[in-house]
Every structure is written in C-alpha cells, then in structure tokens.
Amino acid sequence: MFRLTAALLASAMIIPAAHAADLPPPPPAPAAWSFSVFGGASWLNDFDAGDDFGSTLDFSYDTGFLVGGTLGYTFVDWARTELEIAYAGYDLASLSEDGGFPIGNNGGDLGVLTVMGNLWLGFNMLPVVGDPVNSVGAGLGFSPYFGGGLGVGFVDGTVDGLLGDWDGSDTGLAWQVGAGVRWNFASNLGLDIGYRYRNVTSVSAFDNVGSFDLSSNNVVVGLTFNF
C-alpha cells in the first residue's frame, strides 16, 4: 500500500512538470517607459485683438510647423501619461484693421513653446500571439488612442509694419485634445500618426495690442521608442 501511494504521488508531480516544460515561455513584461519625437504641419486659426486706439486687428498666418518630444510612462495596459515639450512656428500672412482695411505689414512671425502633461487612452486592435498586449506602447499591431493634455504656453511674436515694429512675449494656459493611431512594428519601436487641437488662452504677444487666444489644428507624425 505504501509503495502504491508513493508511485501515485510521484506521477502527480512528474506529469504536470513535463506538461509545463512543453508550454511556451511567458511573454516579456511590457516596456513601461517610452520616448518619442514628432513633427508635422500646424494651421493657426485667424484671430482678432483690440489695440490701444479702439480698433480691432485681424491676424492671419501661413501654415506653420510643430515639432516636439515626449517622455511617457504606461501605468496600465490601456493608459499612458506623458510629459511633452513642443514648439510651433508661424509666418504672418496678413494684418488688417476693423475687418478688412489692410495695414500693409512687411512681415512678422509668431512662436509658441508649450510644456504639457498628457493622458492618452487606447487599446490594441491587432496583437500578435505571444507578444504582450499593451495598448499604447509595447504590443505589436495597430493601437488607436485618444486623450489630451494641460500645461503652459510661452508665446513670442513680432510684426514689422507701417505702424511700427511690434514685438513682445506672454505666457498663458495651454491645452490640447487629440487622437491617432500607433503602428507598433517592433516590440520597442512604433510609428505614430495623430491629430491635435491645441490652444493657448489669453496671451498678448505684441506691444499696444490686447489679449487673444491662439488655437491651431495639427497633424503630426512621430517615432516612439519603448525601454
């Protein structure tokens, strides 16, 4: 009886061990940290601002650019936080007074530096069997996402015109919302294509001109490195 019991116990230990040896190794843990660089086109919406003489000035800018970088951390498999630093630049296209009278400016530019904390939510649509399913970074496949951010914007502008040369700088509340898709073509590398609506509120970047809001539509492409 003792020999039979010992044999049954040994079999109970050997069979699961042999079965476990046939199983594939567990997938590696998702990469929690990520670094990304991005760039793209930026369309600054026209805006109005009052001057010290009681007139309304209409500002219009050419298509600009947006470049930046982020440091991110994926704390659950469907959410990622980021610290983002970005810069947008625009050339002045036209400046008119009271809705139509051109001032005849010779040129000018506007620069916007933003520092924001972002939160992106998403999921992985096409994970590969055996790879970690990490919605916004480590799993392979296409990962749609959406979210936004909040921070501070530093605005600097110049205008060269018949009314004199204006320049100045100001700081305002910055925020953005957006969405996109990331193609994770390697466990530590992804291609990101997205849209961002960005806004810097209540800034005054020109002498003798009141405050205004800067809003823009942006299409960006970036690379993300997971580590």
Secondary structure, DSSP 8 states (H G I E B T S, - for coil): -HHHHHHHHHHHHHHHHHHHHHS---------EEEEEEEEEEEE--EEEEBTTS-EEEEEE--EEEEEEEEEEEEETTEEEEEEEEEEEEEEEEEEETTTEE----EEEEEEEEEEEEEEEE--SS--TTS---TTTTSSEEEEEEEEEEEEEEEEEEEEETTEEEEEEEEEEEEEEEEEEEEEEETTEEEEEEEEEEEEEEE--STTB--EEEEEEEEEEEEEEE-
